[in-house]
Amino acid sequence: MKWLEPKAALTESDVKKGLRMVIGDGLATEAMTVLTGGTFLIALAVLLGASNFQIGVLVALPTLTNIFQLLSIWLVGKYRNRRKISVVFSILARVTLIAIGMLAVFSIYSANLLITFLFFFCFFGSIAGPSWNSWMKDLVPENILGSYFAKRTRTAQILNVILSLVLAVILDYVKSISPRHELTTYAIMFIIGGVVGILGALILSRAPEPVSSLTNLNLFKLLKQPIQNKNFARLLIFNSAWVFALNIAIPFFTVYMIRTLNLSLIYIVGLTTIGVLSSILTVQIWGALADKYSNKTIIAIGGPIYALCLIAWCFVEISTRMYMNIFILIFIYIASGISTSGINLSLTNIGLKLAPKEDAIVYLTARNIVTAIFSSIAPVLGGWLADFFTTRHFSITAQWISPNANRLFRLLVLHEWNFLFLIGALLALVALQYLPAVKEVGEVDKDKVIRIVRTNVKTNFKDYFLIGGIIELQEQIKALIRKRLRL
């Protein structure tokens, strides 16, 4: 495997080839994730009869296993080959998905068994992740970091939309005509997902790697560096508080829609698709703004919007008419998609930007481990809280009484899931208070950026209507002249 060895220096041609391969792997990884994760993984857990606590554990696994990223630092320090480590452990992780599918095909399944195998999937993935992050730090030019990963994210999300809708239609169809084959369908999805994921890792192996510049120090001494760096430590505090707030609520959106609203998968995936499309349409804009102003500014704008979206979840059941609830959900998913596209992109980029080049893998791994502690505790706590609030209910109503009517209006209804959404929103707003302490080179006040964006939007609309009006007026005059000439 000599061709996997890093190069002393990369040519412009090497970099261009690497950027193409990374996008190819991104598409394969996205397909694998859709087939084996997200909405479909939660739906599978519900089908297997998983409790709220088990679902919380299932969701916590990807972050809970981030502690094993320490092994990645040790391996990179010993072998100095990030590409080999990333590719080999990615393949090992994706083989476990095939194993899950094969077990289900032979009717060997349970919620606990699913959790066990996904632990190994996340374990191997946690080792591959830091080496990939450090590799990308050296491969992708910093001046296009925001726009490049925005492009990668956008293409992956387009695939996500198409594949999710197709799978939702298939699963709903199977469930309606032959419910006993529903589990077999999920098994096939896991097998295909594992195979596609392995193909993605092989594509990634073709991307070149520059020689690592990791400092040759003791592992635990290395891990002290990010904490001792005051600015990076502030980023860790904000990032940890933010992921804790979100992971209290987000994992249970799908469970809420399945169990409480009784929505079919096509509705759930359709709503998710609306959110993804909103993200696709705006991620390139966020990337350009992040490169021009700062990632921190984008987070400061998107964060409050997402907190309001969490609060809006509490009002989904305010109407007894399902179409009204669907309308509220559409609004939530559009606003969520717009805000999270900027937040997620900026959180990734600001971590890469604040990490010193020579010790990037150490800083990024430290961030992943610290945030993993909080983001893995959150869904487990959320599952426990959901069970706790199952027998508790809070509502605010208003009544109108007249000679001809007696109407009762539900203003707010809180139960097991809604309590989580409200708690998550409040914690998100608290987390945002830690953001101003983080310093980023070139940062611009968010209010200034908002004014600039608003001005550009107004100008574009004005130009559109003025130019459009002139063109339309010209066409009307021409049509009138032609009509008169014919007379």
C-alpha positions in Angstrom: 0.0 0.0 0.0 2.9 2.3 -0.9 0.5 4.5 -2.9 -1.2 5.5 0.3 2.0 7.1 1.6 1.9 10.9 2.1 3.7 13.3 -0.2 6.3 15.9 0.9 4.5 18.6 -1.2 1.3 18.7 -3.2 1.1 20.2 -6.7 -1.9 22.2 -7.9 -3.0 19.1 -9.9 -2.8 17.0 -6.7 -4.9 19.4 -4.8 -7.6 19.6 -7.5 -7.7 15.8 -7.7 -8.0 15.5 -4.0 -10.9 18.0 -3.8 -12.8 16.0 -6.4 -12.2 12.7 -4.5 -13.3 14.3 -1.2 -16.6 15.3 -2.8 -17.0 11.8 -4.3 -16.5 10.3 -0.8 -19.0 12.9 0.6 -21.7 11.7 -1.8 -21.1 8.1 -1.0 -21.0 8.8 2.8 -24.2 10.8 2.5 -26.0 7.9 0.7 -24.8 5.6 3.4 -26.0 7.9 6.2 -29.5 8.3 4.6 -29.8 4.5 4.2 -28.7 3.6 7.7 -29.2 6.7 9.9 -31.4 9.7 10.6 -35.2 9.3 10.2 -34.9 5.7 9.0 -32.8 4.6 11.9 -35.2 6.1 14.4 -38.1 4.6 12.6 -36.4 1.2 12.7 -35.8 1.6 16.5 -39.5 2.4 17.0 -40.4 -0.7 14.9 -38.2 -2.8 17.2 -40.1 -1.4 20.2 -37.2 0.7 21.6 -38.0 2.8 24.6 -37.3 6.6 24.8 -34.2 5.9 26.8 -32.9 3.3 24.3 -33.5 5.8 21.5 -31.6 8.4 23.5 -28.7 5.9 23.8 -28.9 5.1 20.1 -28.6 8.8 19.2 -25.8 9.3 21.7 -23.6 6.6 20.3 -21.8 8.7 17.6 -20.7 11.3 20.2 -20.3 8.9 23.1 -17.6 7.0 21.2 -15.7 10.2 20.4 -13.5 9.5 23.4 -11.8 6.9 21.3 -10.5 9.7 19.0 -7.5 9.6 21.3 -6.5 6.4 19.5 -6.5 8.4 16.2 -4.0 10.9 17.6 -1.7 8.1 18.8 -1.9 6.3 15.5 -1.2 9.4 13.5 1.7 10.3 15.8 3.2 6.8 15.4 2.6 6.1 11.7 2.3 9.7 10.2 -0.2 8.5 7.7 -3.6 10.1 8.1 -5.0 8.8 4.8 -4.3 5.2 5.6 -5.8 5.5 9.1 -8.9 7.3 7.8 -9.6 4.8 5.0 -8.9 1.6 6.9 -11.1 2.5 9.9 -13.8 3.9 7.6 -14.0 0.5 5.9 -14.1 -1.4 9.2 -16.9 0.9 10.4 -19.0 0.3 7.3 -18.5 -3.5 7.4 -20.6 -3.4 10.6 -23.5 -2.0 8.7 -23.5 -4.9 6.4 -23.4 -7.2 9.5 -26.5 -5.5 10.9 -28.4 -6.0 7.7 -27.4 -9.7 7.4 -28.5 -10.4 11.0 -31.9 -8.8 10.3 -32.3 -10.9 7.1 -32.0 -14.0 9.2 -34.5 -12.6 11.8 -31.8 -12.0 14.4 -32.7 -8.6 15.7 -33.6 -6.5 18.8 -33.2 -2.9 19.9 -30.2 -3.9 22.1 -28.5 -5.8 19.3 -28.9 -2.8 17.0 -27.3 -0.5 19.7 -24.4 -3.0 20.2 -23.5 -3.2 16.5 -23.9 0.5 16.0 -21.5 1.1 18.9 -18.8 -0.7 16.8 -19.7 1.4 13.7 -19.3 4.6 15.7 -16.1 3.3 17.5 -14.3 2.7 14.2 -15.7 5.9 12.7 -14.4 7.9 15.7 -10.9 6.8 15.0 -11.2 7.6 11.3 -12.7 11.1 11.9 -9.8 13.1 13.5 -7.3 11.9 10.9 -9.7 13.0 8.2 -10.2 16.4 9.8 -6.5 17.0 10.0 -5.9 15.7 6.5 -8.6 18.1 5.1 -7.0 21.0 7.1 -3.8 20.5 5.0 -5.5 19.6 1.7 -8.1 22.3 1.3 -6.7 25.9 0.8 -7.8 28.1 3.6 -9.1 30.9 1.3 -11.8 28.6 -0.1 -12.5 26.6 3.0 -16.0 28.0 3.5 -17.1 27.9 -0.2 -15.6 24.5 -0.8 -17.3 22.7 2.1 -20.5 24.6 1.3 -20.3 23.1 -2.2 -19.6 19.6 -0.8 -22.5 20.0 1.7 -24.9 21.2 -1.0 -24.2 18.4 -3.5 -24.5 15.8 -0.6 -27.8 17.4 0.5 -29.3 17.2 -3.0 -28.5 13.4 -3.0 -30.0 13.3 0.5 -33.3 14.8 -0.7 -33.7 12.5 -3.7 -32.7 9.3 -1.9 -34.8 10.0 1.2 -38.0 10.6 -0.7 -37.5 7.4 -2.7 -36.8 5.3 0.4 -39.8 6.8 2.2 -42.1 5.9 -0.6 -40.7 2.4 -0.7 -41.0 1.8 3.0 -44.6 3.2 3.2 -45.6 1.0 0.3 -44.1 -2.1 1.9 -45.7 -1.3 5.2 -49.1 -0.9 3.5 -49.1 -4.1 1.4 -46.9 -6.4 3.4 -46.0 -5.2 6.9 -44.1 -8.5 7.7 -41.5 -7.5 5.1 -40.8 -4.0 6.6 -37.9 -5.2 8.7 -36.4 -7.1 5.7 -36.5 -3.8 3.8 -34.5 -2.1 6.5 -32.0 -5.0 6.4 -31.5 -4.5 2.7 -31.0 -0.8 3.2 -28.3 -1.4 5.8 -26.5 -3.9 3.4 -26.6 -1.4 0.5 -25.5 1.4 2.8 -22.5 -0.5 4.0 -21.4 -1.4 0.5 -21.8 2.2 -0.8 -19.9 3.4 2.3 -17.0 1.1 1.5 -16.9 2.4 -2.1 -16.8 5.9 -0.7 -13.7 5.0 1.4 -12.0 3.6 -1.6 -12.7 6.8 -3.6 -11.3 8.8 -0.6 -8.1 6.7 -0.7 -7.3 8.3 -4.1 -7.0 11.8 -2.6 -3.4 12.7 -1.9 -2.1 13.6 1.5 0.7 16.1 2.5 3.1 15.0 5.2 1.7 15.5 8.7 3.3 18.2 10.9 2.0 16.9 14.2 4.2 17.9 17.1 6.1 14.9 18.5 5.1 15.2 22.2 3.4 13.0 24.8 -0.3 12.4 24.0 -1.7 13.9 27.2 0.7 16.9 27.1 -0.7 17.5 23.6 -4.3 17.4 24.8 -3.5 20.1 27.3 -2.6 22.6 24.6 -6.2 23.3 23.3 -7.4 23.8 26.9 -4.5 26.1 27.7 -5.2 28.1 24.5 -7.7 30.6 26.0 -9.5 31.4 22.8 -9.9 27.8 21.7 -11.1 27.0 25.2 -13.8 29.6 24.9 -14.9 27.9 21.6 -15.0 24.6 23.5 -17.3 26.1 26.1 -19.7 27.6 23.5 -19.7 24.5 21.3 -20.3 22.1 24.2 -23.2 24.2 25.6 -24.7 24.5 22.1 -24.7 20.8 21.2 -26.0 19.9 24.7 -29.0 22.2 24.2 -29.8 20.9 20.7 -29.3 17.2 21.5 -31.8 17.4 24.4 -34.6 17.9 21.7 -33.5 17.1 18.1 -33.3 13.3 18.4 -36.9 13.1 19.4 -38.5 15.1 16.5 -39.0 11.9 14.5 -40.3 10.0 17.5 -42.8 12.8 18.2 -44.1 12.8 14.6 -44.4 9.0 14.5 -45.9 8.3 17.9 -47.9 11.5 18.7 -48.8 13.0 15.3 -49.1 9.6 13.6 -47.4 10.8 10.5 -46.3 8.4 7.8 -42.6 8.3 6.7 -43.4 10.1 3.5 -44.7 13.1 5.4 -41.7 13.0 7.8 -39.2 12.7 5.0 -41.1 15.3 3.0 -40.7 17.8 5.9 -37.1 16.9 6.3 -36.6 17.4 2.5 -38.1 20.9 2.8 -35.5 21.6 5.5 -32.7 20.2 3.4 -33.8 22.2 0.3 -33.8 25.3 2.4 -30.3 24.4 3.5 -29.1 23.7 0.0 -30.4 27.1 -1.3 -28.7 29.0 1.5 -25.5 27.1 2.4 -23.5 28.7 -0.5 -24.6 32.1 0.7 -23.6 31.4 4.2 -20.2 30.0 3.0 -19.5 33.2 1.0 -20.6 35.4 4.0 -18.4 33.3 6.3 -15.3 33.8 4.0 -16.0 37.5 3.6 -16.9 38.4 7.3 -16.5 35.6 9.8 -17.9 32.2 10.9 -18.7 33.6 14.4 -21.0 36.3 12.8 -22.9 33.6 10.9 -23.5 31.6 14.2 -24.6 34.8 16.0 -27.3 35.3 13.3 -28.4 31.7 12.9 -28.4 30.7 16.5 -31.4 32.7 17.7 -33.4 31.7 14.6 -32.9 28.1 15.5 -33.8 28.6 19.1 -37.1 30.2 17.9 -37.7 27.1 15.8 -37.4 24.9 18.9 -40.0 27.0 20.6 -42.3 26.8 17.6 -42.3 23.0 18.0 -44.3 23.6 21.2 -47.2 25.0 19.2 -47.5 22.2 16.6 -50.6 20.7 18.3 -52.3 24.0 19.0 -54.9 23.2 16.3 -57.0 20.1 16.1 -56.8 20.3 12.3 -53.9 18.3 10.9 -53.3 20.6 7.9 -52.7 23.5 10.3 -50.1 21.4 12.2 -48.4 20.5 8.9 -48.3 24.2 7.9 -46.5 25.0 11.2 -44.1 22.1 10.7 -43.3 23.3 7.1 -42.5 26.8 8.5 -40.3 25.2 11.2 -38.3 23.1 8.8 -37.7 26.0 6.4 -36.4 28.2 9.1 -34.4 25.4 10.7 -32.8 24.4 7.3 -31.7 28.0 6.7 -30.2 28.6 10.1 -28.6 25.2 10.6 -26.9 25.3 7.2 -25.0 28.4 8.3 -24.4 27.2 11.9 -23.1 23.7 11.1 -20.8 25.1 8.3 -19.5 27.8 10.5 -18.9 25.6 13.5 -16.8 23.2 11.4 -14.9 26.1 9.7 -14.2 28.0 12.9 -12.7 24.9 14.5 -10.4 24.4 11.5 -9.5 28.1 11.5 -8.6 28.5 15.2 -6.6 25.2 15.3 -2.8 25.8 14.7 -1.7 24.1 11.5 1.1 22.0 13.2 -1.3 20.5 15.8 -4.6 20.7 14.1 -5.5 17.0 14.8 -4.9 17.5 18.5 -7.1 20.7 18.7 -9.9 19.2 16.6 -9.9 15.9 18.5 -9.9 17.7 21.8 -13.0 19.7 20.6 -14.7 16.5 19.4 -14.0 14.7 22.7 -15.2 17.6 24.9 -18.3 18.3 22.9 -19.0 14.5 22.7 -19.3 14.3 26.5 -22.1 16.9 26.4 -23.8 15.9 23.2 -23.9 12.2 24.3 -25.3 13.0 27.8 -28.0 15.2 26.3 -30.1 12.6 24.3 -29.9 10.1 27.1 -31.1 12.7 29.5 -33.7 13.8 27.0 -35.0 10.2 26.8 -35.2 10.0 30.5 -37.0 13.4 30.7 -39.5 12.2 27.9 -40.4 9.2 30.0 -40.7 11.4 33.1 -43.0 13.9 31.4 -45.2 11.1 29.9 -47.5 11.4 32.8 -47.4 15.2 33.1 -49.3 17.7 31.1 -49.4 21.5 30.9 -51.8 23.6 28.8 -52.9 27.2 28.4 -56.3 27.8 26.9 -58.6 30.7 26.2 -62.4 30.5 26.1 -64.9 32.7 24.2 -68.5 32.6 25.3 -71.3 34.4 23.5 -75.1 33.9 23.1 -74.4 31.9 19.9 -71.1 30.2 20.6 -68.9 28.6 23.3 -65.4 28.2 21.8 -62.3 26.9 23.6 -58.9 27.8 22.0 -55.7 25.9 22.9 -52.8 28.5 23.1 -50.1 26.1 24.4 -50.0 22.4 25.1 -46.9 20.8 26.7 -46.4 17.0 27.2 -43.5 14.6 27.1 -41.9 15.8 23.8 -42.9 19.5 24.0 -41.2 19.9 27.4 -38.0 18.7 25.8 -38.3 21.2 22.9 -38.9 24.1 25.3 -36.0 23.1 27.5 -33.7 22.8 24.5 -34.7 26.3 23.2 -34.0 27.9 26.6 -30.6 26.1 26.8 -29.7 27.2 23.3 -30.3 30.8 24.2 -28.1 30.4 27.2 -25.4 28.8 25.1 -25.3 31.8 22.7 -24.2 34.0 25.6 -20.8 32.3 25.5 -20.2 33.1 21.8 -19.1 36.7 22.1 -16.1 35.6 24.2 -14.7 33.6 21.2 -12.3 35.8 19.0 -12.0 35.2 15.3 -9.7 37.0 12.9 -11.7 39.3 10.6 -15.0 39.1 12.5 -17.6 41.7 11.8 -20.5 42.7 14.1 -23.6 40.6 13.2 -25.8 43.7 13.1 -23.6 45.2 10.4 -23.8 42.0 8.3 -27.6 41.9 8.7 -27.8 45.5 7.5 -25.6 44.6 4.5 -27.6 41.5 3.6 -30.9 43.4 4.0 -29.6 46.2 1.8 -28.5 43.7 -0.9 -31.8 41.9 -0.8 -33.7 45.2 -1.1 -31.5 46.3 -4.0 -31.9 43.0 -5.8 -35.7 43.1 -5.4 -35.7 46.8 -6.5 -33.6 46.0 -9.6 -35.8 43.0 -10.4 -39.0 45.0 -10.2 -37.6 48.1 -12.0 -36.0 46.1 -14.8 -38.8 43.7 -15.0 -41.3 46.6 -15.1 -39.4 48.3 -17.9 -39.2 45.1 -19.9 -42.9 44.4 -19.3 -43.8 48.0 -20.3 -41.8 47.7 -23.5 -43.5 44.5 -24.5 -46.9 46.1 -23.8 -46.1 49.1 -26.0 -44.8 46.9 -28.8 -48.0 44.7 -28.6 -50.2 47.9 -28.7 -48.3 49.3 -31.8 -48.6 45.9 -33.6 -52.3 45.8 -32.8 -52.8 49.4 -34.1 -50.9 48.6 -37.3 -53.0 45.6 -38.0 -56.1 47.8 -37.7 
